[in-house]
Amino acid sequence: MIPAFVSQSPEASRPEHLYRPHPGEVFKRRCLSKTELTQKEVAEKMGISPKHLSRFINGHVQVEITLARKLESVTNISAGAWLHYQTAYDLYKTANMNLEKKPIYRFG
């Protein structure tokens, strides 16, 4: 059973327009900075090419499920967390899109 104070609390969320780093930046700051391995050695452990790892670190590759699992295997940070970082980054990058609302059903 979920305690009442949990279900009655307002949802805490960070506005999408506030900066969110690309997951590659998170990886570089939180993981690569703590190892003495070269990027080439890290890429080998992950089973990806050094070029692919470099493109990820520099924000040119998105985290998809396979990459998230490989990141999990070398960082012990869950694949779900890596996917969350990517989603948060994508929402941040698209926060200022002005899309016309075209409801397919009545809401609100």
N, C-alpha and C positions, 0 to 999 in steps of 0.2 A: 504494500500500500504506500502511495506517495503522500508524504506529510503535507498538510494543508498549506503551510507557509511556502512550500515549493510551488504548488499549483496556483496559488493566489498571488505570487510575486509577479511584478511586471517583468516582461522579457527584457533581458539586458543584451543589447547589441551595440556594436560600434557602427556609426554611420558609414555607408559605403564610400563616400567621397574622401574619407581620411586615408592617407597613404598606406598602402599594403605592399610589401616587397614581393618581388618575383621569388618563387621557391628556390631558384638557383642562387639568389642572393642570400637567402636563409641558409642554404646548404653551405655556401662559402663561409659565412660568418660563424655558424654554429657547429659545423662539422670539419670542413677542410682546415680551418684555423687551429684545430686541436690535434692534427695528425702530422707526423713527419713524412708521411707517404707523399709521393709526387702525384699529380693529377693522372698521369699515365698508370701508375700503380693502382690508384683508386678505381679508375675506369676498368682495369683488368679484373679487379675483385668484383665489380658490378656486372661484368660481362657485356660492357658497351665499349665503343671506340673512344679513344681520347678526344677526338673531334666532337663526338656527340656530347660527352661530358662538358667540354669547353662551351659548346653552344648552349647547354642547359645553364651552366653557371652564369653565362652572359645574357640570359633572358631570351634566347632565341628558340628554345624548346619548351613545350608545355609538359607538365606532368600528366601522364596518362597512367592507367592501371599498371601496366607492365613496368614502367619506370618507377612508379611508386613502390612496387614490391621490391625492386632492386635497391632503391634508396633505403627501404626498411631493412634489407639484409645487411647493409654496411653501417647503418647509423643507429639502429634499434629505436628509431622514431617510426611510429606506425604508418603503414601505407595510407590509412585514412587521414592521418595528419597531413601528409604530403599532398593528398588530393584536396584537403581543406585549404591549405596554403594557396593552391592553384585557383580554386574557386574564389577565394577572397580577393586574390589579385585580379582575376577576370572581372569580378563585380566592381572593383575599384576602377579598372580601366574603362568600364562602360557606364559608370555612374552618371555621367553627364549626357547620355543619349536621350534625345527628346523623341520618344515614340508616341505617336497618336494612339490613344486608347480606342480599341475596337472590340468591345465586349462580345463574347459569344453566348453569354447568359447574363442575367441580372445579378449584380453583386453590389455590396455596400449597404 
